[in-house]
Structure formats: C-alpha cells, structure tokens
Amino acid sequence: MRISITIRDTGVQVIEILRLISQGYSYQQILDKHSRLVMGDIFSAVRLALDIIEQYVTPDGAITLDHEITIRANGGKLVNLSKLREEYPRAYEPWGEDEDKRLTDMFKQGTRTTEIARILERQPGAVISRLKMRGLLQKKRE
C-alpha cells in the first residue's frame, strides 16, 4: 500500500520534494518549481524522511551511501538491497515461472534449501517462504 503525504494545503507531495533534492535541485529551484511552498516546507519534508530512517533503521543495520543505493521497506525495517545483493544478487526480485520450476525440481530431488538458495542467488529465507507458498513445505500452525 502506498500512501500520499502532502505538505500542508499545497497539494505537493513530500516524495516529490525528496525526489527533487535527490536529483540535485537546490532549495531555491524547488521553491521556484512549487510556488506555494516555503523553505520550512522543504525542511519538514527532509525531517520526515530523517525521522522515518531513524525509526526504522536499527543501529546494528547501518546503511552506507556510496553513489547509488537501493533501499526497500520490509517488515518495519529498511533493507539495503545494494549491500544484500552483494551476497544474494536476486534478493527481492520477482520469481519467474522458470525459477519456480527449478526451485521445485531441486527441492523434489532432495537438494538442501541452502544449496537451492546459493544456486538461485536468493536468501535462504526467501527459498523457504517460496517453498511454503507453493505447498512444498508445511507452514507452522499458529
């Protein structure tokens, strides 16, 4: 679910301001582009982003910004996909039919889930979740 957060009564979305900042627009250029905004609105948008990062990124899960980073929210935490994909290149990518078939075939042949994960370049937890979703592993009863 994606929600829209707008700044006051301007109709300008916070995400738009953050996107412009990330593209290198100066604060003055943003104000010129959105004449209903004031400098405090830009600061508020950045403060909101900072608050979200501080709330959802755990101290032991530090994120380093090099030139480009891909981050995804997952279960209340922000996940640094750039770092994660160093070990699991296909982490969080959609599963295709061919990959599902390979997963099923390897599992039915008795291949361990950790080995399947290595071959498919996925996290072991993702392999287990996919096997459960496909009815190949039993889900725990709650």
TIZA-422237 format. One record per atom (N, C-alpha, C): x, y, z; atom name. Coordinates in nm, 4 decimals. Example, Ala and Ser with C-alpha at 12.3 -4.5 7.8 and 13.67 -1.06 7.14 Angstrom:
<atoms>
ATOM_east_north_up_torlo
ATOM_1.3190_-0.5690_0.7800_N
ATOM_1.2300_-0.4500_0.7800_CA
ATOM_1.3200_-0.3300_0.7800_C
ATOM_1.2850_-0.2250_0.7080_N
ATOM_1.3670_-0.1060_0.7140_CA
ATOM_1.2900_0.0030_0.7870_C
</atoms>
This chain:
<atoms>
ATOM_east_north_up_torlo
ATOM_0.0844_-0.1172_0.0000_N
ATOM_0.0000_0.0000_0.0000_CA
ATOM_0.0891_0.1238_0.0000_C
ATOM_0.0636_0.2141_-0.0868_N
ATOM_0.1395_0.3385_-0.0944_CA
ATOM_0.0472_0.4515_-0.0520_C
ATOM_0.0938_0.5336_0.0424_N
ATOM_0.0131_0.6461_0.0859_CA
ATOM_0.0786_0.7750_0.0389_C
ATOM_-0.0026_0.8748_0.0254_N
ATOM_0.0441_1.0043_-0.0207_CA
ATOM_0.0524_1.0984_0.0985_C
ATOM_0.1665_1.1618_0.1164_N
ATOM_0.1835_1.2595_0.2234_CA
ATOM_0.2048_1.3937_0.1558_C
ATOM_0.1102_1.4835_0.1766_N
ATOM_0.1203_1.6153_0.1138_CA
ATOM_0.1622_1.7204_0.2167_C
ATOM_0.2201_1.8259_0.1657_N
ATOM_0.2671_1.9354_0.2506_CA
ATOM_0.1549_2.0374_0.2645_C
ATOM_0.1118_2.0531_0.3875_N
ATOM_0.0038_2.1482_0.4199_CA
ATOM_-0.1098_2.1379_0.3194_C
ATOM_-0.1559_2.2538_0.2720_N
ATOM_-0.2653_2.2598_0.1748_CA
ATOM_-0.2142_2.2876_0.0339_C
ATOM_-0.0871_2.2586_0.0082_N
ATOM_-0.0259_2.2919_-0.1205_CA
ATOM_-0.0560_2.1891_-0.2286_C
ATOM_-0.0887_2.0673_-0.1875_N
ATOM_-0.1079_1.9602_-0.2838_CA
ATOM_0.0235_1.8986_-0.3306_C
ATOM_0.1358_1.9496_-0.2827_N
ATOM_0.2677_1.8981_-0.3202_CA
ATOM_0.2998_1.7810_-0.2273_C
ATOM_0.3399_1.6710_-0.2874_N
ATOM_0.3722_1.5530_-0.2083_CA
ATOM_0.5164_1.5587_-0.1574_C
ATOM_0.5350_1.5096_-0.0359_N
ATOM_0.6685_1.5040_0.0246_CA
ATOM_0.7639_1.4272_-0.0666_C
ATOM_0.7158_1.3193_-0.1240_N
ATOM_0.8011_1.2363_-0.2097_CA
ATOM_0.8540_1.3164_-0.3293_C
ATOM_0.7740_1.4095_-0.3785_N
ATOM_0.8174_1.4943_-0.4899_CA
ATOM_0.9339_1.5831_-0.4468_C
ATOM_0.9258_1.6388_-0.3275_N
ATOM_1.0332_1.7246_-0.2769_CA
ATOM_1.1606_1.6427_-0.2583_C
ATOM_1.1475_1.5251_-0.1981_N
ATOM_1.2645_1.4396_-0.1764_CA
ATOM_1.3249_1.3952_-0.3088_C
ATOM_1.2400_1.3676_-0.4055_N
ATOM_1.2891_1.3267_-0.5382_CA
ATOM_1.3688_1.4409_-0.6023_C
ATOM_1.3176_1.5632_-0.5918_N
ATOM_1.3887_1.6783_-0.6491_CA
ATOM_1.5230_1.6999_-0.5798_C
ATOM_1.5249_1.6876_-0.4480_N
ATOM_1.6512_1.7011_-0.3748_CA
ATOM_1.7494_1.5950_-0.4215_C
ATOM_1.7015_1.4704_-0.4367_N
ATOM_1.7904_1.3616_-0.4782_CA
ATOM_1.8430_1.3820_-0.6198_C
ATOM_1.7709_1.4600_-0.7004_N
ATOM_1.8142_1.4870_-0.8372_CA
ATOM_1.9055_1.6086_-0.8449_C
ATOM_1.9353_1.6686_-0.7287_N
ATOM_2.0305_1.7786_-0.7258_CA
ATOM_1.9693_1.9178_-0.7339_C
ATOM_1.8378_1.9284_-0.7280_N
ATOM_1.7754_2.0606_-0.7295_CA
ATOM_1.8137_2.1348_-0.6022_C
ATOM_1.8389_2.2635_-0.6154_N
ATOM_1.8650_2.3455_-0.4967_CA
ATOM_1.7306_2.3783_-0.4320_C
ATOM_1.7380_2.4226_-0.3073_N
ATOM_1.6130_2.4605_-0.2405_CA
ATOM_1.5426_2.5718_-0.3183_C
ATOM_1.6194_2.6667_-0.3690_N
ATOM_1.5586_2.7768_-0.4442_CA
ATOM_1.4904_2.7259_-0.5712_C
ATOM_1.5524_2.6308_-0.6394_N
ATOM_1.4909_2.5732_-0.7599_CA
ATOM_1.3599_2.5016_-0.7254_C
ATOM_1.3566_2.4357_-0.6103_N
ATOM_1.2338_2.3676_-0.5679_CA
ATOM_1.1256_2.4707_-0.5384_C
ATOM_1.1631_2.5782_-0.4711_N
ATOM_1.0654_2.6840_-0.4420_CA
ATOM_1.0155_2.7497_-0.5705_C
ATOM_1.1033_2.7662_-0.6688_N
ATOM_1.0623_2.8228_-0.7972_CA
ATOM_0.9661_2.7287_-0.8695_C
ATOM_0.9903_2.6003_-0.8583_N
ATOM_0.9063_2.4999_-0.9254_CA
ATOM_0.7698_2.4865_-0.8580_C
ATOM_0.7672_2.5002_-0.7260_N
ATOM_0.6428_2.4870_-0.6479_CA
ATOM_0.6215_2.6161_-0.5694_C
ATOM_0.5560_2.7098_-0.6308_N
ATOM_0.5454_2.8447_-0.5750_CA
ATOM_0.4648_2.8517_-0.4442_C
ATOM_0.3882_2.7490_-0.4134_N
ATOM_0.3092_2.7512_-0.2898_CA
ATOM_0.3903_2.7077_-0.1683_C
ATOM_0.5119_2.6612_-0.1911_N
ATOM_0.5964_2.6150_-0.0816_CA
ATOM_0.6802_2.7273_-0.0246_C
ATOM_0.7197_2.7084_0.1004_N
ATOM_0.8178_2.7966_0.1649_CA
ATOM_0.9341_2.7083_0.2097_C
ATOM_1.0453_2.7708_0.2459_N
ATOM_1.1643_2.6965_0.2844_CA
ATOM_1.1345_2.5964_0.3958_C
ATOM_1.0520_2.6341_0.4917_N
ATOM_1.0166_2.5446_0.6023_CA
ATOM_0.9493_2.4163_0.5552_C
ATOM_0.8770_2.4237_0.4442_N
ATOM_0.8132_2.3034_0.3894_CA
ATOM_0.9174_2.2022_0.3423_C
ATOM_1.0225_2.2519_0.2798_N
ATOM_1.1300_2.1636_0.2333_CA
ATOM_1.1986_2.1001_0.3538_C
ATOM_1.2261_2.1808_0.4555_N
ATOM_1.2893_2.1282_0.5767_CA
ATOM_1.2002_2.0227_0.6425_C
ATOM_1.0707_2.0460_0.6416_N
ATOM_0.9776_1.9490_0.7016_CA
ATOM_0.9786_1.8173_0.6256_C
ATOM_0.9860_1.8232_0.4932_N
ATOM_0.9903_1.7007_0.4121_CA
ATOM_1.1169_1.6209_0.4432_C
ATOM_1.2285_1.6907_0.4529_N
ATOM_1.3554_1.6239_0.4839_CA
ATOM_1.3513_1.5695_0.6261_C
ATOM_1.2937_1.6440_0.7173_N
ATOM_1.2839_1.5989_0.8578_CA
ATOM_1.1998_1.4713_0.8667_C
ATOM_1.0914_1.4652_0.7914_N
ATOM_1.0080_1.3443_0.7902_CA
ATOM_1.0891_1.2246_0.7422_C
ATOM_1.1642_1.2414_0.6342_N
ATOM_1.2483_1.1326_0.5829_CA
ATOM_1.3505_1.0904_0.6882_C
ATOM_1.4113_1.1865_0.7546_N
ATOM_1.5077_1.1580_0.8603_CA
ATOM_1.4420_1.0812_0.9750_C
ATOM_1.3244_1.1248_1.0165_N
ATOM_1.2526_1.0560_1.1249_CA
ATOM_1.2213_0.9117_1.0889_C
ATOM_1.1802_0.8884_0.9654_N
ATOM_1.1491_0.7520_0.9213_CA
ATOM_1.2745_0.6663_0.9232_C
ATOM_1.3833_0.7191_0.8740_N
ATOM_1.5089_0.6437_0.8738_CA
ATOM_1.5524_0.6136_1.0170_C
ATOM_1.5460_0.7132_1.1034_N
ATOM_1.5873_0.6914_1.2424_CA
ATOM_1.4970_0.5903_1.3128_C
ATOM_1.3700_0.5880_1.2783_N
ATOM_1.2761_0.4968_1.3424_CA
ATOM_1.2909_0.3543_1.2918_C
ATOM_1.3164_0.3363_1.1637_N
ATOM_1.3114_0.2028_1.1050_CA
ATOM_1.4470_0.1393_1.0757_C
ATOM_1.5533_0.2142_1.0808_N
ATOM_1.6853_0.1550_1.0590_CA
ATOM_1.7462_0.1306_1.1963_C
ATOM_1.7715_0.0054_1.2262_N
ATOM_1.8264_-0.0283_1.3565_CA
ATOM_1.9743_0.0084_1.3617_C
ATOM_2.0258_0.0396_1.4797_N
ATOM_2.1674_0.0775_1.4914_CA
ATOM_2.2627_-0.0292_1.4367_C
ATOM_2.2254_-0.1569_1.4515_N
ATOM_2.3127_-0.2629_1.4024_CA
ATOM_2.2954_-0.2877_1.2530_C
ATOM_2.2031_-0.2198_1.1906_N
ATOM_2.1807_-0.2359_1.0475_CA
ATOM_2.2156_-0.1098_0.9722_C
ATOM_2.3362_-0.0613_0.9903_N
ATOM_2.3787_0.0647_0.9301_CA
ATOM_2.3728_0.0577_0.7779_C
ATOM_2.3408_0.1696_0.7175_N
ATOM_2.3357_0.1807_0.5725_CA
ATOM_2.4429_0.2800_0.5306_C
ATOM_2.5223_0.2424_0.4342_N
ATOM_2.6257_0.3306_0.3818_CA
ATOM_2.5826_0.3785_0.2441_C
ATOM_2.5887_0.5076_0.2227_N
ATOM_2.5553_0.5636_0.0927_CA
ATOM_2.6832_0.5831_0.0134_C
ATOM_2.6971_0.5093_-0.0934_N
ATOM_2.8093_0.5312_-0.1834_CA
ATOM_2.7564_0.6272_-0.2894_C
ATOM_2.7538_0.5866_-0.4141_N
ATOM_2.6959_0.6739_-0.5157_CA
ATOM_2.5479_0.6466_-0.5323_C
ATOM_2.5129_0.5211_-0.5309_N
ATOM_2.3739_0.4827_-0.5533_CA
ATOM_2.3399_0.3708_-0.4571_C
ATOM_2.2192_0.3745_-0.4040_N
ATOM_2.1771_0.2715_-0.3093_CA
ATOM_2.0305_0.2404_-0.3351_C
ATOM_1.9945_0.1162_-0.3183_N
ATOM_1.8558_0.0756_-0.3315_CA
ATOM_1.8098_0.0278_-0.1957_C
ATOM_1.7046_0.0873_-0.1442_N
ATOM_1.6533_0.0517_-0.0128_CA
ATOM_1.5066_0.0142_-0.0279_C
ATOM_1.4665_-0.0856_0.0471_N
ATOM_1.3289_-0.1318_0.0410_CA
ATOM_1.2785_-0.1536_0.1829_C
ATOM_1.1561_-0.1123_0.2104_N
ATOM_1.0965_-0.1365_0.3415_CA
ATOM_1.0492_-0.2806_0.3466_C
ATOM_1.0812_-0.3487_0.4559_N
ATOM_1.0428_-0.4887_0.4705_CA
ATOM_1.0163_-0.5174_0.6176_C
ATOM_0.8913_-0.5430_0.6505_N
ATOM_0.8575_-0.5789_0.7883_CA
ATOM_0.8958_-0.4732_0.8900_C
ATOM_0.8794_-0.3462_0.8579_N
ATOM_0.9104_-0.2403_0.9521_CA
ATOM_1.0563_-0.1991_0.9553_C
ATOM_1.1398_-0.2586_0.8711_N
ATOM_1.2803_-0.2209_0.8631_CA
ATOM_1.3125_-0.1805_0.7206_C
ATOM_1.4097_-0.0942_0.7060_N
ATOM_1.4585_-0.0616_0.5735_CA
ATOM_1.5707_-0.1591_0.5406_C
ATOM_1.5654_-0.2158_0.4227_N
ATOM_1.6635_-0.3142_0.3804_CA
ATOM_1.7512_-0.2521_0.2735_C
ATOM_1.8823_-0.2563_0.2927_N
ATOM_1.9775_-0.2042_0.1969_CA
ATOM_1.9987_-0.3107_0.0900_C
ATOM_1.9257_-0.3009_-0.0202_N
ATOM_1.9349_-0.4015_-0.1258_CA
ATOM_2.0707_-0.4011_-0.1933_C
ATOM_2.1329_-0.2859_-0.2011_N
ATOM_2.2647_-0.2794_-0.2646_CA
ATOM_2.3626_-0.3698_-0.1913_C
ATOM_2.3635_-0.3636_-0.0608_N
ATOM_2.4536_-0.4457_0.0206_CA
ATOM_2.4089_-0.5918_0.0180_C
ATOM_2.2804_-0.6152_0.0342_N
ATOM_2.2268_-0.7513_0.0373_CA
ATOM_2.2549_-0.8251_-0.0931_C
ATOM_2.2466_-0.7537_-0.2035_N
ATOM_2.2668_-0.8185_-0.3339_CA
ATOM_2.4134_-0.8497_-0.3630_C
ATOM_2.5030_-0.8015_-0.2794_N
ATOM_2.6421_-0.8455_-0.2922_CA
ATOM_2.6513_-0.9951_-0.2632_C
ATOM_2.5707_-1.0419_-0.1678_N
ATOM_2.5705_-1.1839_-0.1324_CA
ATOM_2.4606_-1.2618_-0.2047_C
ATOM_2.3447_-1.1983_-0.2223_N
ATOM_2.2300_-1.2630_-0.2869_CA
ATOM_2.1827_-1.1747_-0.4032_C
ATOM_2.2425_-1.1898_-0.5209_N
ATOM_2.2143_-1.0994_-0.6334_CA
ATOM_2.0666_-1.0890_-0.6746_C
ATOM_1.9871_-1.1915_-0.6474_N
ATOM_1.8459_-1.1862_-0.6889_CA
ATOM_1.7511_-1.1580_-0.5721_C
ATOM_1.8048_-1.1085_-0.4598_N
ATOM_1.7219_-1.0782_-0.3425_CA
ATOM_1.6108_-0.9798_-0.3784_C
ATOM_1.4905_-1.0121_-0.3377_N
ATOM_1.3708_-0.9291_-0.3545_CA
ATOM_1.3271_-0.9097_-0.5000_C
ATOM_1.3860_-0.9809_-0.5925_N
ATOM_1.3384_-0.9738_-0.7302_CA
ATOM_1.2184_-1.0667_-0.7446_C
ATOM_1.1278_-1.0375_-0.8380_N
ATOM_1.0126_-1.1263_-0.8580_CA
ATOM_1.0585_-1.2655_-0.9031_C
ATOM_0.9834_-1.3647_-0.8629_N
ATOM_1.0100_-1.5023_-0.9049_CA
ATOM_0.9422_-1.5262_-1.0387_C
ATOM_1.0122_-1.5857_-1.1312_N
ATOM_0.9556_-1.6195_-1.2613_CA
ATOM_0.9148_-1.7666_-1.2664_C
ATOM_0.8415_-1.8033_-1.3683_N
ATOM_0.7954_-1.9418_-1.3839_CA
ATOM_0.9130_-2.0389_-1.3949_C
ATOM_1.0138_-2.0022_-1.4732_N
ATOM_1.1309_-2.0902_-1.4886_CA
ATOM_1.2022_-2.1102_-1.3549_C
ATOM_1.2140_-2.0039_-1.2789_N
ATOM_1.2819_-2.0135_-1.1498_CA
ATOM_1.1999_-2.0986_-1.0521_C
ATOM_1.0683_-2.0828_-1.0551_N
ATOM_0.9820_-2.1660_-0.9714_CA
ATOM_0.9968_-2.3138_-1.0069_C
ATOM_1.0071_-2.3425_-1.1359_N
ATOM_1.0241_-2.4814_-1.1799_CA
ATOM_1.1576_-2.5362_-1.1304_C
ATOM_1.2642_-2.4582_-1.1438_N
ATOM_1.3958_-2.5012_-1.0945_CA
ATOM_1.3918_-2.5255_-0.9433_C
ATOM_1.3265_-2.4350_-0.8713_N
ATOM_1.3122_-2.4479_-0.7270_CA
ATOM_1.2422_-2.5798_-0.6926_C
ATOM_1.1299_-2.6045_-0.7575_N
ATOM_1.0517_-2.7253_-0.7325_CA
ATOM_1.1322_-2.8504_-0.7665_C
ATOM_1.1951_-2.8502_-0.8813_N
ATOM_1.2733_-2.9671_-0.9239_CA
ATOM_1.3870_-2.9963_-0.8261_C
ATOM_1.4606_-2.8930_-0.7879_N
ATOM_1.5724_-2.9146_-0.6959_CA
ATOM_1.5229_-2.9656_-0.5603_C
ATOM_1.4131_-2.9077_-0.5131_N
ATOM_1.3602_-2.9497_-0.3840_CA
ATOM_1.3144_-3.0959_-0.3885_C
ATOM_1.2447_-3.1329_-0.4949_N
ATOM_1.1963_-3.2707_-0.5082_CA
ATOM_1.3114_-3.3700_-0.5244_C
ATOM_1.4254_-3.3226_-0.5744_N
ATOM_1.5436_-3.4087_-0.5886_CA
ATOM_1.6226_-3.4191_-0.4576_C
ATOM_1.5764_-3.3470_-0.3555_N
ATOM_1.6409_-3.3559_-0.2247_CA
ATOM_1.7510_-3.2545_-0.2007_C
ATOM_1.7624_-3.1556_-0.2860_N
ATOM_1.8644_-3.0525_-0.2678_CA
ATOM_1.8296_-2.9698_-0.1438_C
ATOM_1.9293_-2.9454_-0.0605_N
ATOM_1.9076_-2.8673_0.0617_CA
ATOM_1.8689_-2.7232_0.0260_C
ATOM_1.7875_-2.6628_0.1111_N
ATOM_1.7406_-2.5263_0.0829_CA
ATOM_1.8562_-2.4268_0.0758_C
ATOM_1.9605_-2.4474_0.1563_N
ATOM_2.0752_-2.3555_0.1495_CA
ATOM_2.1459_-2.3655_0.0147_C
ATOM_2.1509_-2.4863_-0.0404_N
ATOM_2.2132_-2.5042_-0.1726_CA
ATOM_2.1243_-2.4451_-0.2811_C
ATOM_1.9929_-2.4633_-0.2683_N
ATOM_1.8993_-2.4034_-0.3647_CA
ATOM_1.9168_-2.2515_-0.3627_C
ATOM_1.9266_-2.1959_-0.2424_N
ATOM_1.9438_-2.0506_-0.2284_CA
ATOM_2.0716_-2.0043_-0.2986_C
ATOM_2.1785_-2.0793_-0.2801_N
ATOM_2.3058_-2.0430_-0.3436_CA
ATOM_2.2930_-2.0464_-0.4956_C
ATOM_2.2316_-2.1522_-0.5481_N
ATOM_2.2169_-2.1678_-0.6931_CA
ATOM_2.1267_-2.0593_-0.7510_C
ATOM_2.0178_-2.0303_-0.6825_N
ATOM_1.9217_-1.9309_-0.7330_CA
ATOM_1.9596_-1.7877_-0.6951_C
ATOM_2.0675_-1.7734_-0.6189_N
ATOM_2.1158_-1.6426_-0.5753_CA
ATOM_2.0105_-1.5672_-0.4946_C
ATOM_1.9433_-1.6425_-0.4071_N
ATOM_1.8375_-1.5897_-0.3208_CA
ATOM_1.8750_-1.6125_-0.1750_C
ATOM_1.8083_-1.5402_-0.0864_N
ATOM_1.8275_-1.5628_0.0557_CA
ATOM_1.7639_-1.6966_0.0939_C
ATOM_1.8248_-1.7708_0.1858_N
ATOM_1.7652_-1.8975_0.2288_CA
ATOM_1.6207_-1.8817_0.2775_C
ATOM_1.5942_-1.7745_0.3508_N
ATOM_1.4573_-1.7495_0.3985_CA
ATOM_1.3589_-1.7298_0.2846_C
ATOM_1.4041_-1.6680_0.1765_N
ATOM_1.3171_-1.6471_0.0599_CA
ATOM_1.2845_-1.7800_-0.0068_C
ATOM_1.3826_-1.8700_-0.0119_N
ATOM_1.3606_-2.0025_-0.0702_CA
ATOM_1.2594_-2.0793_0.0138_C
ATOM_1.2763_-2.0761_0.1445_N
ATOM_1.1832_-2.1462_0.2342_CA
ATOM_1.0425_-2.0891_0.2198_C
ATOM_1.0311_-1.9568_0.2165_N
ATOM_0.9000_-1.8921_0.2003_CA
ATOM_0.8342_-1.9325_0.0687_C
ATOM_0.9140_-1.9370_-0.0356_N
ATOM_0.8603_-1.9735_-0.1668_CA
ATOM_0.8139_-2.1197_-0.1687_C
ATOM_0.8912_-2.2062_-0.1056_N
ATOM_0.8524_-2.3475_-0.0972_CA
ATOM_0.7214_-2.3626_-0.0198_C
ATOM_0.7060_-2.2875_0.0870_N
ATOM_0.5803_-2.2907_0.1645_CA
ATOM_0.4647_-2.2386_0.0803_C
ATOM_0.4880_-2.1296_0.0094_N
ATOM_0.3836_-2.0710_-0.0732_CA
ATOM_0.3370_-2.1684_-0.1816_C
ATOM_0.4292_-2.2466_-0.2327_N
ATOM_0.3971_-2.3432_-0.3381_CA
ATOM_0.3463_-2.4758_-0.2812_C
ATOM_0.3323_-2.4826_-0.1474_N
ATOM_0.2783_-2.6013_-0.0836_CA
ATOM_0.3765_-2.7170_-0.0716_C
ATOM_0.5041_-2.6896_-0.0893_N
ATOM_0.6054_-2.7951_-0.0822_CA
ATOM_0.6604_-2.8131_0.0597_C
ATOM_0.6482_-2.7120_0.1421_N
ATOM_0.6849_-2.7198_0.2830_CA
ATOM_0.5625_-2.6813_0.3653_C
ATOM_0.5472_-2.7443_0.4773_N
ATOM_0.4341_-2.7129_0.5648_CA
ATOM_0.4578_-2.5835_0.6399_C
ATOM_0.3539_-2.5030_0.6468_N
ATOM_0.3602_-2.3808_0.7270_CA
ATOM_0.3350_-2.4200_0.8712_C
ATOM_0.4016_-2.3515_0.9650_N
ATOM_0.3791_-2.3759_1.1075_CA
ATOM_0.2390_-2.3307_1.1426_C
ATOM_0.1737_-2.4086_1.2255_N
ATOM_0.0401_-2.3674_1.2739_CA
ATOM_0.0577_-2.2672_1.3863_C
ATOM_-0.0246_-2.1637_1.3847_N
ATOM_-0.0121_-2.0595_1.4865_CA
ATOM_-0.1242_-2.0708_1.5851_C
</atoms>
